[in-house]
Structures are given as C-alpha cells and as structure tokens.
Amino acid sequence: PSALLVGMVCRLIEQKGVVYGLQAFWRVSARFPQAHLLIAGDGPLRGELERQTISYRLRDRVHFLGWRDDARAIIAALDVLLAPSLWEGFGLNLLEAMALGTPILASSVSAIPEIILDGETGLLAPPGDVDHLTSSLLLLLSDTSLRTQLAEAAARRQETIFGVEQMADRTLAFYRQLD
C-alpha cells in the first residue's frame, strides 16, 4: 500500500524513450525506496532494458509486464504515468491517463503539448533530457498534492476538450467547413 508506482505503457522501441525513463527512475530510486517502475509492453529493446535494469541493481523494483490487455487498469493503478517519447503521433495513453486521474510526466514532442499543458495538467520535459525527467519525477513523487492537482485538472481537460462527444462535434464541424 505504501509503494509509489511509476509506469510506462508502450512498445519497447527507440521512439518511446523508455531508456530515458529508466535512467530517470534509477536516479530517483535511492530517494524513494518504496517506488517501483512498471513497464507494460514489449518490443525489440526489452533485452537491452532488462540488462540496464540489472546494471542499475533495480531488478527487484523494475517490473517488465510484457504485452498486456489490461493497460487501462495498469494506468489507473499508477501514481505517475511516464511517457518520455522522442517523437509521437497523438499519445492515446495520455488521454487514458487523464480520464483515469493519473498524473502524467511526458516529453514535449509532437502533439503532446496540445494534450498536456505543462504545469497545469501534467509535467513536460524536453525529449531525451534525463536531467529534466529526473527533477520532474522527483517533484511528482515527493508532492502528493501536486499529483492530485495535476490529475484533477487533466481529467477536466480530457472531458471538456477530448471527450468523445466533443471530438465528434469538432470532426463534424471540420467536415462541414469543407463543403
């Protein structure tokens, strides 16, 4: 019950920046011995990431879950969703986290800054910037009220901007504009 759960839910490929998320977790791990990192997903980098975990002496605190059909339940259980992508399309797992009230630390790439407002609905870091990821993760893990505040604001934003009805209305309006 006292564990802090940080998680990455993605394919284990270079694009997703998991190596940077793992480095940031390693840097904060001594300060938060109750923290665990869940990595849900699979891909060609899994072996390299597992070796990195062993070299960091974090085998008992980093959990490779493999491909999962219950990603939504995993995201809901997290204290922080970590999404350190180097580039991204839209980031649907961010919308899932927002809807579930899970605080987010993500990279400021592609469409992510349109989804997550830095300091308001989550925290953003430059892609590949382990120092920034580390300081942001330290802040989130040490401040429960900040996590709550960001998660609540994100849930409101998801509902009002990215809800199914709102997205459908905007899509129809766009198509009508083309006529």
VENQUIZI-V789207 format. One record per residue. N is the residue number from 1. PHI is phi in radians with two decimals (NA if undefined). PSI is psi in degrees with one decimal (999 if undefined). Layout:
BEGIN
n phi psi
N PHI PSI
N PHI PSI
END
This chain:
BEGIN
n phi psi
1 NA -28.7
2 -1.54 -2.7
3 -1.17 144.6
4 -1.79 125.8
5 -1.89 119.0
6 -1.86 140.7
7 -2.52 149.3
8 -2.12 128.2
9 -2.14 101.3
10 -3.00 172.9
11 -1.28 146.3
12 -1.60 76.1
13 -2.29 163.7
14 -0.94 -43.2
15 -0.89 -36.0
16 -1.40 -8.8
17 1.13 24.7
18 -1.02 -35.2
19 -1.02 -36.6
20 -1.28 -37.7
21 -1.12 -39.7
22 -1.15 -40.6
23 -1.09 -43.5
24 -1.11 -42.6
25 -1.07 -43.4
26 -0.99 -42.8
27 -1.14 -30.6
28 -1.65 -10.4
29 -1.06 -36.4
30 -1.16 -35.0
31 -1.33 -24.8
32 -2.21 75.5
33 -1.12 -16.1
34 -1.53 -1.6
35 -1.50 142.1
36 -2.27 148.4
37 -1.95 123.1
38 -1.78 129.9
39 -2.09 104.0
40 -1.77 119.2
41 2.47 171.9
42 -2.51 166.5
43 2.81 -179.3
44 -1.13 -18.6
45 -1.58 1.0
46 -1.00 -47.1
47 -1.05 -44.4
48 -1.09 -42.1
49 -1.17 -38.3
50 -1.13 -40.8
51 -1.12 -40.0
52 -1.09 -41.1
53 -1.04 -43.4
54 -1.13 -43.3
55 -1.13 -28.5
56 -1.44 -3.3
57 1.03 43.5
58 -2.07 18.4
59 -0.95 -34.7
60 -1.48 -3.2
61 -2.15 -6.8
62 -2.00 123.6
63 -2.08 114.4
64 -1.54 111.4
65 -1.60 -12.1
66 1.26 -170.4
67 -1.18 133.3
68 -2.29 142.8
69 -1.55 -10.1
70 -1.90 40.8
71 -1.00 -37.7
72 -1.04 -43.9
73 -1.15 -37.0
74 -1.13 -47.8
75 -1.03 -41.1
76 -1.11 -28.3
77 -1.47 -10.4
78 -1.39 149.4
79 -1.50 -27.5
80 -2.59 128.5
81 -1.59 124.5
82 -1.86 122.2
83 -2.31 77.0
84 -1.52 41.8
85 -1.02 148.1
86 -1.52 -30.3
87 -2.68 157.0
88 -2.69 152.9
89 -1.37 -83.0
90 -2.17 -32.6
91 1.46 61.5
92 -1.10 -30.2
93 -1.15 -23.1
94 -1.20 -41.7
95 -1.12 -38.5
96 -1.04 -48.5
97 -1.07 -42.4
98 -1.04 -46.6
99 -1.12 -31.3
100 -1.55 -5.5
101 1.34 32.6
102 -1.77 123.7
103 -1.08 148.2
104 -2.20 137.0
105 -2.15 115.4
106 -2.36 169.0
107 -1.42 148.5
108 -1.59 69.7
109 -2.21 154.8
110 0.86 -126.8
111 -1.50 -4.3
112 -1.01 -42.5
113 -1.14 -15.9
114 -1.38 -26.1
115 -1.54 -50.9
116 -1.82 122.7
117 -1.61 114.1
118 -1.01 126.1
119 1.42 -6.9
120 -1.99 -49.1
121 -2.09 6.5
122 2.92 -177.1
123 -2.06 141.9
124 -2.08 147.2
125 -2.32 148.6
126 -1.05 145.8
127 -1.06 134.6
128 1.31 5.0
129 -1.60 89.7
130 -1.13 -35.5
131 -1.07 -45.0
132 -1.19 -42.6
133 -1.02 -42.8
134 -1.10 -48.8
135 -1.13 -37.5
136 -1.20 -39.4
137 -1.17 -40.0
138 -1.01 -45.8
139 -1.06 -47.8
140 -1.15 -42.2
141 -1.23 -26.5
142 -1.61 -7.8
143 -2.26 91.3
144 -1.06 -40.0
145 -1.18 -35.2
146 -1.14 -43.6
147 -1.02 -44.0
148 -1.12 -46.0
149 -1.06 -47.3
150 -1.12 -43.2
151 -1.12 -41.7
152 -1.16 -42.1
153 -1.13 -38.8
154 -1.15 -40.7
155 -1.10 -41.6
156 -1.12 -43.0
157 -1.12 -42.1
158 -1.08 -44.0
159 -1.18 -42.0
160 -1.47 -29.3
161 -1.82 -41.7
162 -1.97 13.2
163 -1.16 158.3
164 -1.00 -46.8
165 -1.11 -43.3
166 -1.14 -42.2
167 -1.15 -41.0
168 -1.12 -43.8
169 -1.06 -44.0
170 -1.19 -36.4
171 -1.16 -45.0
172 -1.08 -41.2
173 -1.08 -39.3
174 -1.12 -45.7
175 -1.14 -37.3
176 -1.14 -33.5
177 -1.14 -25.5
178 -1.37 -19.6
179 -1.14 999
END
